[in-house]
Amino acid sequence: MTQWFEEWAVDWISLLVPGTQVLLIALAAWLLQRLLARGLTSLAGRYHMPPSMLLPLRGAIRWLVIGSALLMILERFGVSASVLWTALTGFLAVAALAFFAIWSVLSNIFCAALIFTVGPFRLGDRVEVMESADKPGVKGRVVTINVFYTTLEDLTEGHEGALLQIPNSLFFQKVIRRWRGPELPQPKE
């Protein structure tokens, strides 16, 4: 009977000790978060900080405390913090590379939405994408606007009728000269 009790006690103690540690970590994290939030509120009152500034600070404090507590809890169950950190940094590196790889595509899609909503030019307008104030740029009549490109019918001498596909993001990076209607003004001689 005593051997059975000893085995039962060892089994329960092996569950109770980590469970108690997890509860203590969670309680300490909650108390720390509350104390830091109250301290921040007190500090904001003393220095007349606007409430809109407190919201992101409180959120950052909350996530920092929760993340730290989660790492400590996982460590109690045998998960190594260095393994988690390695996995997290690897994931973030791949996500950053993917973001930079599709940045130009996302930029052109966003600029297409701006072209459609803001309307810096319309179909049929004649536009010139200028290189600088003293250099002429690409000039043409807007034929189509799609998600990635705006197609212009070339109006330069010797290239009439050729189609130019200009990335939509370029229209927000350069100076645009625009004429409404079918004719460009003729240069003065």
C-alpha positions in Angstrom: 0.0 0.0 0.0 2.8 2.4 0.8 4.5 1.7 -2.5 1.3 2.4 -4.4 0.9 5.7 -2.5 4.5 6.7 -3.2 4.0 6.1 -7.0 0.8 8.0 -6.9 2.4 10.9 -5.0 5.3 11.0 -7.5 3.0 11.1 -10.4 0.9 13.9 -9.0 3.8 15.9 -7.8 5.4 15.7 -11.2 2.2 17.3 -12.6 1.6 19.7 -9.7 5.0 21.3 -9.7 5.0 22.5 -13.4 1.3 23.4 -13.1 1.9 25.5 -10.1 4.9 27.1 -11.8 2.8 27.9 -14.8 0.1 29.5 -12.7 2.7 31.5 -10.8 4.2 32.8 -14.0 0.8 33.7 -15.4 -0.1 35.5 -12.2 3.2 37.3 -12.1 2.9 38.4 -15.7 -0.7 39.7 -15.1 0.5 41.6 -12.0 3.5 43.0 -13.8 1.4 44.1 -16.8 -1.1 45.8 -14.5 1.6 47.6 -12.5 3.3 48.8 -15.7 0.0 50.0 -17.1 -0.8 51.9 -14.0 2.7 53.4 -13.9 2.3 54.5 -17.5 -1.0 56.1 -16.7 0.5 57.9 -13.8 3.4 59.1 -15.8 1.1 60.2 -18.6 -1.0 62.2 -16.2 2.1 63.9 -14.7 3.5 64.9 -18.1 0.1 65.6 -19.8 0.6 63.0 -22.5 -2.4 62.5 -24.9 -4.4 59.3 -24.6 -3.7 58.5 -28.2 -0.1 58.1 -27.3 -0.8 55.7 -24.4 -2.7 53.1 -26.5 0.3 51.8 -28.5 2.6 52.0 -25.5 0.2 49.9 -23.4 -0.2 47.4 -26.3 3.6 47.1 -26.6 4.0 46.6 -22.9 1.2 44.0 -22.9 2.7 42.0 -25.8 6.2 42.2 -24.3 5.0 40.8 -20.9 2.8 38.1 -22.5 5.6 37.0 -24.9 8.1 36.8 -22.0 5.6 34.8 -19.9 4.8 32.5 -22.8 8.5 31.8 -23.3 8.9 31.1 -19.5 5.9 28.7 -19.6 7.2 26.9 -22.6 10.5 26.5 -20.9 8.8 24.8 -18.0 7.5 22.2 -20.4 11.0 21.6 -21.9 10.8 23.7 -25.0 14.1 25.5 -25.4 13.9 29.3 -25.8 16.9 29.2 -28.2 15.0 26.8 -30.5 12.0 29.1 -30.5 14.1 32.1 -31.1 15.8 30.4 -34.1 12.5 29.4 -35.6 11.1 32.9 -35.1 14.1 34.7 -36.7 14.1 32.2 -39.6 10.4 32.8 -40.2 10.9 36.6 -40.0 13.8 36.5 -42.4 11.8 34.5 -45.0 8.9 36.8 -44.6 11.1 39.9 -45.1 12.6 38.4 -48.2 9.2 37.6 -49.6 7.9 41.1 -48.8 10.8 42.7 -50.6 10.4 40.3 -53.5 6.8 41.3 -54.1 7.2 45.0 -53.1 7.2 46.3 -56.7 4.2 44.2 -57.6 2.3 45.4 -54.5 3.4 49.0 -55.3 2.1 48.8 -58.8 -1.2 47.3 -57.6 -1.6 50.0 -55.0 -0.8 52.8 -57.5 -3.3 51.4 -59.9 -6.0 51.7 -57.2 -4.9 55.3 -56.7 -5.0 56.0 -60.4 -8.6 54.7 -60.5 -9.8 56.5 -57.4 -7.8 59.7 -57.4 -7.8 60.1 -61.2 -4.6 61.9 -62.0 -5.4 61.1 -65.6 -8.0 59.2 -67.6 -8.3 57.2 -70.7 -7.9 59.4 -73.7 -5.8 62.0 -71.9 -2.4 62.9 -73.2 0.3 62.7 -70.5 4.0 63.2 -70.3 6.1 61.5 -67.7 8.9 64.0 -67.2 12.5 63.0 -66.3 13.2 66.4 -64.8 12.2 70.0 -65.3 14.6 70.5 -68.2 14.4 67.1 -69.8 11.4 65.9 -71.8 10.1 62.5 -70.9 7.8 59.9 -72.3 4.8 61.4 -74.0 1.6 59.7 -75.1 -2.1 59.2 -75.1 -3.5 56.9 -72.4 -4.9 53.8 -74.1 -5.4 51.4 -71.2 -4.9 51.3 -67.4 -4.6 47.9 -65.8 -3.3 46.6 -62.5 0.4 46.7 -63.3 0.9 49.1 -66.3 -0.6 52.1 -68.0 -0.3 51.8 -71.7 0.4 55.0 -73.7 0.3 55.4 -77.5 3.7 57.0 -78.2 3.4 60.6 -79.6 7.1 61.3 -80.3 8.2 61.9 -83.9 9.2 58.7 -85.7 7.5 56.5 -83.1 3.8 57.4 -83.6 1.5 54.5 -82.9 4.0 52.5 -80.8 2.7 51.4 -77.4 4.6 52.2 -74.2 3.8 50.2 -71.0 4.7 52.3 -68.0 4.6 50.8 -64.5 1.8 52.5 -62.4 4.2 53.3 -59.6 6.2 55.6 -61.9 3.3 58.0 -62.2 3.7 58.7 -58.5 7.5 59.1 -58.6 7.8 61.5 -61.5 6.3 64.8 -62.5 3.3 64.3 -64.8 2.2 66.8 -67.4 -1.4 66.2 -68.5 -3.6 67.5 -71.3 -7.3 66.7 -71.5 -8.8 65.9 -74.8 -7.5 64.7 -78.1 -4.9 67.3 -79.0 -1.6 68.3 -77.5 -0.7 72.0 -77.6 1.7 72.8 -80.4 5.1 74.3 -79.3 5.6 78.0 -80.1 8.2 78.8 -82.7 
